[in-house]
């Protein structure tokens, strides 16, 4: 288990899947995900087998509360490019309908960043989010991510077009933030 101050990141287990699926299917959460359709149990199982257990370009974790192992959410590094040493950064907290909070999400994010840079020797972490995802934008700002770019009107949601925002964090940049 990878440990932060209050959360741990551990391997996703089969018995996590039903809860992760329930959180993943919340309409209030789905609006933030690229894959925004509702998923069924079979799709969740196939994702677990193919991506979590079978894709060397993905490292997914369950976020748990230290001390009681309560499942809080999920996070991971996806689409890892081992040549260019970069990965897509993903995180949400499902417990208590938090999504991105000021307690668990920042701690989990810092653990995942350290893992990506120190353990996997990645150079860059990136994330695509939508312009209405103010919670994640604030988290990225606090963590030292930079807004690298914007693709205009890429995402249709709730009756209107929204921009995709691309954030990035360089290994050198993270070390400067923490020093």
C-alpha positions in Angstrom: 0.0 0.0 0.0 1.1 3.5 -0.8 0.5 5.8 2.2 -0.2 9.4 2.6 -1.1 11.3 5.8 -4.7 10.1 5.9 -5.2 7.9 2.9 -3.7 4.8 1.3 -3.7 3.7 -2.3 -4.0 -0.1 -2.6 -4.7 -2.5 -5.5 -8.3 -2.5 -6.6 -9.9 -5.7 -5.3 -12.9 -7.6 -6.7 -15.0 -6.7 -3.7 -14.4 -3.0 -4.5 -16.1 -3.2 -7.9 -19.7 -2.9 -6.9 -19.1 0.3 -4.8 -16.8 1.8 -7.5 -19.5 1.1 -10.1 -22.2 2.7 -8.0 -20.0 5.9 -7.6 -18.9 5.8 -11.2 -22.6 5.7 -12.3 -23.7 8.7 -10.3 -25.1 11.2 -12.8 -23.4 14.0 -10.8 -20.0 12.2 -11.3 -20.5 10.9 -14.8 -20.7 14.4 -16.2 -17.0 14.8 -15.3 -15.8 11.6 -17.0 -14.9 11.1 -20.7 -16.9 7.9 -20.7 -20.1 9.4 -19.5 -22.6 6.6 -20.2 -23.9 4.5 -17.4 -21.9 1.2 -17.0 -23.3 -2.2 -16.0 -21.7 -4.9 -13.9 -20.4 -6.8 -16.9 -18.6 -3.8 -18.3 -17.1 -3.0 -14.9 -15.8 -6.6 -14.7 -14.3 -6.4 -18.2 -12.6 -3.1 -17.3 -11.2 -4.7 -14.1 -9.8 -7.7 -16.0 -8.6 -5.9 -19.1 -7.4 -2.6 -17.7 -6.7 -2.9 -14.0 -5.2 -6.4 -14.2 -4.2 -6.6 -17.8 -2.9 -3.3 -19.1 0.7 -2.5 -18.5 0.0 1.1 -19.4 -2.4 1.6 -16.5 -1.9 1.7 -12.7 -5.3 2.0 -10.9 -5.8 2.1 -7.1 -8.5 2.1 -4.6 -8.3 5.1 -2.3 -8.8 4.0 1.3 -8.9 5.8 4.7 -5.9 4.8 6.8 -6.8 3.3 10.1 -10.1 1.7 9.0 -9.5 0.8 5.3 -12.8 2.4 4.4 -13.1 2.6 0.6 -13.1 6.3 -0.4 -12.7 6.4 -4.2 -10.3 5.5 -7.0 -7.3 7.0 -8.7 -4.7 6.0 -11.2 -2.2 6.7 -13.9 -3.6 5.7 -17.3 -2.3 5.7 -20.9 1.3 5.5 -19.5 3.7 6.2 -22.3 6.9 4.5 -21.1 9.0 6.0 -23.9 8.0 9.6 -23.3 7.5 8.9 -19.6 4.1 10.5 -19.2 0.6 9.4 -18.0 -3.0 10.6 -17.6 -3.7 11.4 -14.0 -7.2 10.3 -12.7 -8.8 10.8 -9.3 -12.2 10.9 -7.6 -13.6 10.4 -4.1 -16.9 8.7 -4.1 -17.5 8.3 -0.4 -19.9 10.8 1.2 -20.6 12.2 -2.3 -17.4 14.3 -2.0 -16.0 14.0 -5.6 -13.0 16.3 -5.0 -12.7 17.5 -1.4 -10.1 19.5 0.6 -9.1 16.5 2.7 -8.9 13.1 1.0 -8.4 14.1 -2.6 -5.3 16.3 -2.1 -3.6 13.6 0.0 -4.4 10.8 -2.5 -3.2 13.1 -5.3 0.1 13.7 -3.6 0.6 10.0 -3.0 -0.2 9.3 -6.7 2.1 12.1 -7.9 5.0 10.7 -5.8 4.4 7.2 -7.1 4.4 8.4 -10.7 7.5 10.5 -10.4 9.6 8.6 -7.8 8.6 5.0 -8.4 7.7 4.9 -12.1 10.2 7.6 -13.0 7.7 9.5 -15.1 8.5 13.0 -16.4 5.0 14.4 -16.9 1.5 13.8 -15.5 -1.4 15.3 -17.5 -5.2 15.4 -17.2 -8.1 16.4 -19.5 -11.0 17.9 -17.6 -14.0 20.0 -18.7 -14.3 23.7 -18.0 -17.2 23.2 -15.6 -15.1 20.9 -13.3 -14.2 23.7 -10.8 -13.4 21.3 -8.0 -10.7 19.5 -10.0 -9.4 22.8 -11.4 -8.9 24.1 -7.9 -7.2 20.9 -6.9 -4.8 21.1 -9.8 -4.0 24.7 -9.0 -3.2 23.7 -5.4 -1.0 20.8 -6.6 1.1 23.0 -9.0 -0.4 21.7 -12.2 -0.3 24.2 -15.1 -3.0 24.8 -17.6 -1.3 23.6 -20.8 -4.1 24.2 -23.2 -7.7 24.4 -24.1 -9.7 22.6 -26.8 -12.8 24.7 -27.5 -16.3 23.1 -27.4 -15.3 19.5 -27.3 -17.9 18.2 -24.9 -21.7 18.4 -25.0 -23.2 18.4 -21.5 -26.4 19.6 -20.0 -27.6 21.4 -23.1 -24.3 23.2 -24.1 -20.8 22.9 -25.4 -17.9 22.9 -23.0 -14.1 23.2 -23.4 -11.6 20.5 -22.6 -8.8 21.8 -20.4 -5.5 20.1 -20.4 -3.4 20.3 -17.2 0.2 19.1 -16.8 2.7 18.7 -14.0 6.4 18.1 -14.8 8.6 16.1 -12.5 10.9 19.1 -12.2 8.0 21.4 -11.5 6.7 19.1 -8.7 10.0 19.1 -6.9 10.1 22.9 -7.1 6.6 23.2 -5.5 7.6 20.9 -2.6 11.0 22.5 -1.9 
